Amino acid sequence: MLSEHLVTMLPTLVSKHRDPFCAYIYDLKGLHRHVKQLVSKLPINCELFYAVKANPELPILRELAPLVHGFEVASGGEIQHVRANFPETPIIFGGPGKLDEELNLALSAGVETIHVESVYELERIACIARQSGRIVDILLRINLSSLPDGMTSPIAMGGKATQFGIDSLMVAYAVEQALCLPSVRLRGFHFHLLSQQKSASMHLKLIDRLLSLFREWTLEFGLQGPCILNAGGGFGIEYSPPHHHFDWNKFCIGLDELIHQHDAMHHKIRFEAGRYITAACGYYVTEVLDIKKNFGKTFVVCRGGTQHFRTPLAQGHSHPFSVIDIHDWKKPYQRLKASNCDITITGQLCTPKDVLARDAHIQSIKTGDLVAFPYAGAYAWHISPHDFLKHPPPEQIYI
Ligand SMILES: Cc1ncc(COP(=O)(O)O)c(C=O)c1O
């Protein structure tokens, strides 16, 4: 689960960094290999954008910028962050509740497409573009009333009533409005219906449906030229062993077949993935501060906790981890140890919800050892409530 490289490096890192140790560690070489491989498998007319919200750390973006087709952003802050550091990288802009200020920023940043969440937003975009004398390329973000049979996700943005996208029953009206507005150019449709899809076959069923709707609508509404189908992100990471993540190779083979079946070779098919791109390159590594028994259960209290690493709480799971045996012990007090038992790993917060892993079996763990949580490179540090209790933040280490 942990790369051998990381395991051998950790004792040295511990001696060089803060006491007690607590850090996010990112494997940038691993990230590079992974993303290169993802992009290389895609059919020729497909593009992979990175959803910056998953992890906007600069070294991560620097590694990704030359590999992906561009960055998907969802706020003015993300636009500024990306543009200040990557003046040339293509940006696409989505998300609900866009402010006028953000739309103006998007236009001046030269975004490739804006993903329109409602008919009202469409009118606002058109008005703001007209005022600045620009024509802006847009995709209409569409929500569907259902997902393909058997498809479920704990994080569904669509396939049911949600705040995201335009109701598919209103597509004709929305397109009609868009086609009447000279300052917008309708380039196609956007769908991001769910996250954490772990089955490639299921996802192919969804893409089949999206390609079918895309073909129907581009023909029915007479959209000109190569159009864009943005099929969102949502490729899943299996946090529990045996870690059967989304099968990208299988997906790309099936995707190629579907693109041919739906005669979509001359259109652009875009994806904007977050979790699947960066989750595996990051580790949250923290030091054991205390080991105690409470009514027969063993609790291991670590530095930090869910205010640094909210992923287990957000996903509602017990996060996998490895214990790293640290031999050095220079403290003037005794070292506690627990062996061959089930432990619950918590952090330093004053809430019983501050649990990272529950009832997990270990061979041995001591105060001063490290606990390393993998799959912490996406929706981890950046979705955590850093200010709660004002404990110091973890370090960010790039190897
Ligand atoms: C519109 C949109 N696109 C892409 C993503 C990235 O999703 P994921 O990280 O599941 O690939 C999200 C995540 O919330 C999103 O809201």
The ligand as an SDF file (V2000), in Angstrom:
LIG
                    3D

 16 16  0  0  0  0  0  0  0  0999 V2000
  -18.5870   19.7940  -11.9730 C   0  0  0  0  0  0  0  0  0  0  0  0
  -17.5620   18.8530  -11.4450 C   0  0  0  0  0  0  0  0  0  0  0  0
  -16.6670   18.3350  -12.2980 N   0  0  0  0  0  0  0  0  0  0  0  0
  -15.7070   17.4800  -11.8880 C   0  0  0  0  0  0  0  0  0  0  0  0
  -15.6130   17.0980  -10.5580 C   0  0  0  0  0  0  0  0  0  0  0  0
  -14.5300   16.1470  -10.1430 C   0  0  0  0  0  0  0  0  0  0  0  0
  -15.0990   14.9680   -9.6810 O   0  0  0  0  0  0  0  0  0  0  0  0
  -14.1920   13.7310   -9.2520 P   0  0  0  0  0  0  0  0  0  0  0  0
  -13.1700   14.2420   -8.3180 O   0  0  0  0  0  0  0  0  0  0  0  0
  -15.1500   12.7920   -8.6340 O   0  0  0  0  0  0  0  0  0  0  0  0
  -13.5770   13.1930  -10.5030 O   0  0  0  0  0  0  0  0  0  0  0  0
  -16.5420   17.6190   -9.6280 C   0  0  0  0  0  0  0  0  0  0  0  0
  -16.4900   17.2240   -8.2250 C   0  0  0  0  0  0  0  0  0  0  0  0
  -17.2780   17.5840   -7.3980 O   0  0  0  0  0  0  0  0  0  0  0  0
  -17.5410   18.5150  -10.0890 C   0  0  0  0  0  0  0  0  0  0  0  0
  -18.4470   19.0350   -9.2560 O   0  0  0  0  0  0  0  0  0  0  0  0
  1  2  1  0
  2  3  1  0
  2 15  2  0
  3  4  2  0
  4  5  1  0
  5  6  1  0
  5 12  2  0
  6  7  1  0
  7  8  1  0
  8  9  2  0
  8 10  1  0
  8 11  1  0
 12 13  1  0
 12 15  1  0
 13 14  2  0
 15 16  1  0
M  END
$$$$
